[in-house]
Amino acid sequence: MPQVGIVMGSDSDIPVMAKAARILDKLGVSYDMRIISAHREPDAFFAYAKGAEEAGYKVIIAGAGMAAHLPGMCAAIFPLPVIGVPMKTTALGGRDSLYSIVQMPSGIPVATVAIDGAENAGILAAKILAVGDPELLQRLKKHSAEMKEAVELKDARLQGAGFEAYMKG
């Protein structure tokens, strides 16, 4: 049974939202990914949001661009955490999406990550779940240690090779 629902309004969002799926895969967190438009198919959207708790979801990651109603509407219906991923848009560079998601009315919170920040949304979902899952917490700690080691290796390479050699690869 999936613990995280990943939902987006368009297939054009898949390259960004796949980052959430990849990190959840790495951390061993089950998820289900869907394309559901809150505006174009409201009945399907309401069925999804109303059934998410019964489906076993503990967190929903919702990506949306432009008017970006999907995360907020999920939060209005789903009683557990919703993480919004604002999509970069051509008109306003994603600021429209960001403002739509982050400016929710009192009582309807949406945890919001950076524009196109789906990887962080996946990590945040895992951290929420890790509150009650010591094994997942250990996997998150391992992931953090791996990121630290990667930076240390890059710095050692830079220090050993110098800037010009580092840039050449």
Secondary structure as GFF3:
##gff-version 3
##sequence-region A 1 169
A	DSSP	beta_strand	4	8	.	.	.	ID=ss1
A	DSSP	three_ten_helix	11	13	.	.	.	ID=ss2
A	DSSP	alpha_helix	14	27	.	.	.	ID=ss3
A	DSSP	beta_strand	31	35	.	.	.	ID=ss4
A	DSSP	alpha_helix	42	51	.	.	.	ID=ss5
A	DSSP	beta_strand	59	64	.	.	.	ID=ss6
A	DSSP	alpha_helix	69	77	.	.	.	ID=ss7
A	DSSP	beta_strand	82	86	.	.	.	ID=ss8
A	DSSP	alpha_helix	95	102	.	.	.	ID=ss9
A	DSSP	beta_strand	111	112	.	.	.	ID=ss10
A	DSSP	alpha_helix	118	130	.	.	.	ID=ss11
A	DSSP	alpha_helix	134	161	.	.	.	ID=ss12
A	DSSP	alpha_helix	163	168	.	.	.	ID=ss13
###
